[in-house]
Amino acid sequence: MASRSRIVAEHTDTSQAWPSQESLRIHNRAAVHHVEFSPDGYSLASAGRDNVVRLWDPTTGAHVRELKGHTGATNCVTFSPDGTCLASAANDHTVRLWDLTAERPSKELRGHTGDVWGVAISSDGRYVASASTDHTVRLWDAATGAPLREFTGHTAQVPTAAFSPDGRHIASGSWDHSIRIWDVATGASVRKIDHVDQVVFLTYSPDGRRIASTAYKIPVRLWDALTGALVHTFSRIVWNVAFSPDGRHLASAGHDRTVQLWDATTGAHLREFKGHTDGVWSVAFSPDGHHLASGSHDQVVQVWNLDSDPDAPLRALKGHTGWVTSVAFSLDGGHLVSTSRDHSVCVWEVASGNCLVHKIPNRSMLPQDTSFTTDGSILAIHYTAEYVIYLHFPSLDDVTGSLSTSFRSTPLSSRVYLDGNSLCVKAGDIVLHACWLPDYFEPTTSVVQHGENVCVGGKEGMIAFVDLDGLGSPDL
């Protein structure tokens, strides 16, 4: 059998496959705190708890050089833009600058009174910035190692600092729940950005217009570097995924209030749809593939026209008083069904946005998903895998007697499913293991399938794509 899988980052500007990884036995089995590639990609530096900075050949995995001098654990390393110098930060309260073109001793930069957790070099290679648990950021002359300036204002540890691409500003993130932007020339605090958690890392975009920050308990945030305004919050959790009818595209719904459109073959990000004011829980394509519906915690169903630009909602369907748990188009695409935590089921006319029928089939249980019969005449409301209510569509009258038609799909049980991180295919009583998803992938959605392609959404904004081409079904 053959199967191919890849992981892409969800709700980001780019996506990439995760390559096979080479394991380097480094730092005498001590914890590795940081790794960084040289600008040309031919060298890899690592910092670890054993106080040593090490250089590696990333192509062969061979150990190239040890840089010794720190008397405390090394926390961070960074290369100069030309790759000739390496800066390291350590728990001995120092920064060291290593000349990689010679075996001469390193320059030791002293001044901090706490562990140094972050270090950065300006784009012209003239300056070094360091961030410390002593609540300060310091500026140094890279050529001489002389201290130039101390930036004070943070009231807690500062684990991270970064130069703007033009070298005029330094951004620092702190456990005091703030980001500060400093003027390199004057030392003045240009701007303070209030964060909602302890900042652990930040970086500038290549054009200097944005700052991305990470924190302990919240998603990645994107800020306007000029104004300090919050531009975007990236999803840490993908709540729902759906294939287009032709299998070419995948839509994902996430915690960041957006719907994202992906190329299902390559994993490339195609479009982003904004309009919801809270996390998006469900997403579905129309049968002709020209429309997309999404249901959100904001209690609204949005309908998007995939053929139009800009990506504003075609229609906002309002009427639910609880978050929308599922959305589904009728077979002809003219109607949309939504379920909600207010226990209700709504039938909407897509063209007008009018709610045609509103019904609460069960007041003691919450509807989770829906499915249609092959002729579209019966709607199944799934409360659990075992408990289902059948209704005539579009009237939503109760079905009495036996069903005379079959269902297109059963959302709460699938032929392809996950057992832990093992992707399994079931045929009758026989289960076939297709592949393992990576250990770092934590699934948060059920598996969806179109032909030989399956995918599942996960934490940390990841989507796993698996191509089952060549995987034969077990002989029964």
Secondary structure, DSSP 8 states (H G I E B T S, - for coil): ---EEEEEESSSS-------------GGG--EEEEEE-TTSS-EEEEETTS-EEEE-TTT--EEEEE---SS-EEEEEE-TTSSEEEEEETTSEEEEEETTS----EEEE--SS-EEEEEE-TTSSEEEEEETTS-EEEEETTT--EEEEE---SS---EEEE-TTSSEEEEEETTTEEEEEETTT--EEEEEE-SS-EEEEEE-TTSSEEEEEESSS--EEEETTT--EEEE--SBEEEEEE-TTSSEEEEEETTSEEEEEETTT--EEEEEE--SS-EEEEEE-TTSSEEEEEETTSEEEEEETTSSS---SEEEE--SS-EEEEEE-TTSSEEEEEETTS-EEEEETTT--EEEEE-S-SSS---EEEEBTTS-EEEEESSSS-EEEEETTT--B--S---S-BS--TTS-SEEEETTEEEEEETTEEEEEEE--TT--B-S--EEETTEEEEEBBTTEEEEEE-TT------
